[in-house]
Amino acid sequence: MSTIEYKLHRMSPNQLKALFLLAKSEQGIISSSNSAPQIGKKGKALGGVFSSLARQNINGEPLVLPWGRPENNRGLKWKLNEKIITKSRLLEVVKELLS
Protein backbone atom coordinates (compact mmCIF):
# COMPACT_ATOMS: atom_id res chain seq x y z
CA MET A 1 0.00 0.00 0.00
CA SER A 2 1.39 3.40 -0.97
CA THR A 3 1.70 6.34 1.43
CA ILE A 4 -1.28 8.12 -0.09
CA GLU A 5 -3.47 5.02 0.09
CA TYR A 6 -2.48 4.51 3.72
CA LYS A 7 -3.49 8.09 4.51
CA LEU A 8 -6.77 7.70 2.62
CA HIS A 9 -7.64 4.61 4.67
CA ARG A 10 -7.32 6.70 7.84
CA MET A 11 -9.58 9.58 6.73
CA SER A 12 -13.08 10.33 7.97
CA PRO A 13 -16.15 9.62 5.83
CA ASN A 14 -16.64 13.37 5.29
CA GLN A 15 -13.07 13.80 4.07
CA LEU A 16 -13.57 10.86 1.71
CA LYS A 17 -16.81 12.39 0.40
CA ALA A 18 -14.98 15.65 -0.32
CA LEU A 19 -12.20 13.78 -2.13
CA PHE A 20 -14.79 11.80 -4.07
CA LEU A 21 -16.35 15.05 -5.30
CA LEU A 22 -12.90 16.38 -6.24
CA ALA A 23 -12.08 13.19 -8.14
CA LYS A 24 -15.42 13.29 -10.00
CA SER A 25 -15.14 16.96 -10.97
CA GLU A 26 -14.09 17.71 -14.51
CA GLN A 27 -11.05 19.82 -13.63
CA GLY A 28 -10.36 18.49 -10.13
CA ILE A 29 -11.72 21.74 -8.64
CA ILE A 30 -14.80 22.14 -6.44
CA SER A 31 -16.33 24.91 -4.35
CA SER A 32 -16.73 24.13 -0.67
CA SER A 33 -20.09 25.92 -0.43
CA ASN A 34 -21.53 24.11 -3.48
CA SER A 35 -20.40 20.72 -2.18
CA ALA A 36 -21.97 21.18 1.29
CA PRO A 37 -25.16 19.17 0.57
CA GLN A 38 -23.23 16.14 -0.72
CA ILE A 39 -20.78 16.18 2.19
CA GLY A 40 -23.42 16.83 4.84
CA LYS A 41 -21.61 19.69 6.58
CA LYS A 42 -21.88 23.47 6.38
CA GLY A 43 -20.18 26.54 7.73
CA LYS A 44 -17.10 26.08 9.86
CA ALA A 45 -17.49 22.30 9.97
CA LEU A 46 -17.29 22.19 6.17
CA GLY A 47 -14.24 24.45 6.21
CA GLY A 48 -12.67 22.09 8.73
CA VAL A 49 -13.07 19.16 6.35
CA PHE A 50 -11.26 20.96 3.53
CA SER A 51 -8.59 22.57 5.70
CA SER A 52 -7.76 19.17 7.20
CA LEU A 53 -7.32 17.82 3.67
CA ALA A 54 -5.05 20.76 2.81
CA ARG A 55 -2.90 19.91 5.86
CA GLN A 56 -2.39 16.33 4.65
CA ASN A 57 1.21 16.39 3.40
CA ILE A 58 2.50 13.55 1.28
CA ASN A 59 6.16 13.80 0.29
CA GLY A 60 6.12 17.48 1.24
CA GLU A 61 3.10 18.30 -0.95
CA PRO A 62 -0.44 19.12 0.25
CA LEU A 63 -3.20 16.78 -0.94
CA VAL A 64 -5.55 19.65 -1.86
CA LEU A 65 -4.81 23.28 -2.61
CA PRO A 66 -6.94 26.38 -2.01
CA TRP A 67 -7.86 27.66 -5.47
CA GLY A 68 -9.48 31.06 -4.91
CA ARG A 69 -13.01 32.22 -4.27
CA PRO A 70 -16.05 30.92 -6.14
CA GLU A 71 -18.37 33.23 -8.06
CA ASN A 72 -20.79 33.57 -5.12
CA ASN A 73 -17.87 34.67 -2.87
CA ARG A 74 -18.80 32.11 -0.18
CA GLY A 75 -16.16 29.67 0.99
CA LEU A 76 -13.21 28.65 -1.17
CA LYS A 77 -12.57 26.59 -4.26
CA TRP A 78 -10.28 23.61 -3.75
CA LYS A 79 -8.09 21.79 -6.25
CA LEU A 80 -6.74 18.26 -6.08
CA ASN A 81 -2.94 18.22 -6.17
CA GLU A 82 -2.44 15.73 -9.00
CA LYS A 83 1.30 15.55 -8.27
CA ILE A 84 0.24 13.34 -5.36
CA ILE A 85 -2.47 11.17 -6.97
CA THR A 86 -4.39 11.23 -10.24
CA LYS A 87 -8.13 11.85 -10.27
CA SER A 88 -8.82 8.41 -11.70
CA ARG A 89 -6.76 6.59 -9.05
CA LEU A 90 -8.27 8.69 -6.27
CA LEU A 91 -11.76 7.88 -7.54
CA GLU A 92 -10.99 4.14 -7.49
CA VAL A 93 -9.63 4.17 -3.94
CA VAL A 94 -12.30 6.45 -2.49
CA LYS A 95 -15.15 4.47 -4.11
CA GLU A 96 -13.77 1.33 -2.51
CA LEU A 97 -13.48 2.99 0.91
CA LEU A 98 -16.97 4.52 0.81
CA SER A 99 -18.70 1.29 -0.20
Contacts in CASP RR format, 6 or more apart in sequence:
PFRMAT RR
TARGET T0000
AUTHOR 0000-0000-0000
METHOD contacts of the structure
MODEL  1
MSTIEYKLHRMSPNQLKALFLLAKSEQGIISSSNSAPQIGKKGKALGGVF
SSLARQNINGEPLVLPWGRPENNRGLKWKLNEKIITKSRLLEVVKELLS
1 9 0 8 1.000
3 58 0 8 1.000
3 59 0 8 1.000
4 58 0 8 1.000
4 63 0 8 1.000
4 84 0 8 1.000
4 85 0 8 1.000
5 93 0 8 1.000
7 56 0 8 1.000
7 58 0 8 1.000
7 63 0 8 1.000
8 16 0 8 1.000
8 19 0 8 1.000
8 90 0 8 1.000
8 93 0 8 1.000
8 94 0 8 1.000
8 97 0 8 1.000
9 97 0 8 1.000
11 19 0 8 1.000
11 97 0 8 1.000
12 49 0 8 1.000
13 98 0 8 1.000
14 39 0 8 1.000
14 40 0 8 1.000
14 41 0 8 1.000
14 49 0 8 1.000
15 49 0 8 1.000
15 52 0 8 1.000
15 53 0 8 1.000
16 94 0 8 1.000
16 97 0 8 1.000
16 98 0 8 1.000
17 38 0 8 1.000
17 39 0 8 1.000
17 40 0 8 1.000
17 98 0 8 1.000
18 30 0 8 1.000
18 35 0 8 1.000
18 39 0 8 1.000
18 49 0 8 1.000
18 50 0 8 1.000
18 53 0 8 1.000
18 78 0 8 1.000
19 53 0 8 1.000
19 63 0 8 1.000
19 64 0 8 1.000
19 80 0 8 1.000
19 90 0 8 1.000
19 94 0 8 1.000
20 91 0 8 1.000
20 94 0 8 1.000
20 95 0 8 1.000
20 98 0 8 1.000
21 30 0 8 1.000
21 35 0 8 1.000
21 38 0 8 1.000
21 39 0 8 1.000
22 28 0 8 1.000
22 29 0 8 1.000
22 30 0 8 1.000
22 64 0 8 1.000
22 78 0 8 1.000
22 79 0 8 1.000
22 80 0 8 1.000
22 87 0 8 1.000
22 90 0 8 1.000
23 80 0 8 1.000
23 87 0 8 1.000
23 88 0 8 1.000
23 90 0 8 1.000
23 91 0 8 1.000
23 94 0 8 1.000
24 91 0 8 1.000
25 87 0 8 1.000
27 79 0 8 1.000
28 79 0 8 1.000
28 80 0 8 1.000
28 82 0 8 1.000
28 87 0 8 1.000
29 67 0 8 1.000
29 77 0 8 1.000
29 78 0 8 1.000
29 79 0 8 1.000
29 80 0 8 1.000
30 77 0 8 1.000
30 78 0 8 1.000
31 70 0 8 1.000
31 72 0 8 1.000
31 75 0 8 1.000
31 76 0 8 1.000
31 77 0 8 1.000
31 78 0 8 1.000
32 46 0 8 1.000
32 47 0 8 1.000
32 50 0 8 1.000
32 75 0 8 1.000
32 76 0 8 1.000
32 77 0 8 1.000
32 78 0 8 1.000
33 46 0 8 1.000
33 70 0 8 1.000
33 72 0 8 1.000
33 74 0 8 1.000
33 75 0 8 1.000
34 70 0 8 1.000
35 46 0 8 1.000
36 42 0 8 1.000
36 43 0 8 1.000
36 46 0 8 1.000
39 46 0 8 1.000
39 49 0 8 1.000
40 46 0 8 1.000
41 47 0 8 1.000
41 49 0 8 1.000
47 75 0 8 1.000
50 64 0 8 1.000
50 76 0 8 1.000
50 78 0 8 1.000
53 63 0 8 1.000
53 64 0 8 1.000
53 78 0 8 1.000
54 62 0 8 1.000
54 63 0 8 1.000
54 64 0 8 1.000
54 65 0 8 1.000
54 66 0 8 1.000
54 78 0 8 1.000
55 62 0 8 1.000
56 62 0 8 1.000
56 63 0 8 1.000
56 64 0 8 1.000
57 63 0 8 1.000
58 84 0 8 1.000
59 84 0 8 1.000
61 81 0 8 1.000
61 83 0 8 1.000
61 84 0 8 1.000
62 81 0 8 1.000
63 80 0 8 1.000
63 81 0 8 1.000
63 84 0 8 1.000
63 85 0 8 1.000
64 78 0 8 1.000
64 79 0 8 1.000
64 80 0 8 1.000
64 81 0 8 1.000
65 78 0 8 1.000
65 79 0 8 1.000
65 80 0 8 1.000
65 81 0 8 1.000
66 76 0 8 1.000
66 77 0 8 1.000
66 78 0 8 1.000
66 79 0 8 1.000
67 76 0 8 1.000
67 77 0 8 1.000
67 78 0 8 1.000
67 79 0 8 1.000
68 76 0 8 1.000
68 77 0 8 1.000
69 75 0 8 1.000
69 76 0 8 1.000
69 77 0 8 1.000
70 76 0 8 1.000
70 77 0 8 1.000
80 87 0 8 1.000
80 90 0 8 1.000
85 93 0 8 1.000
END
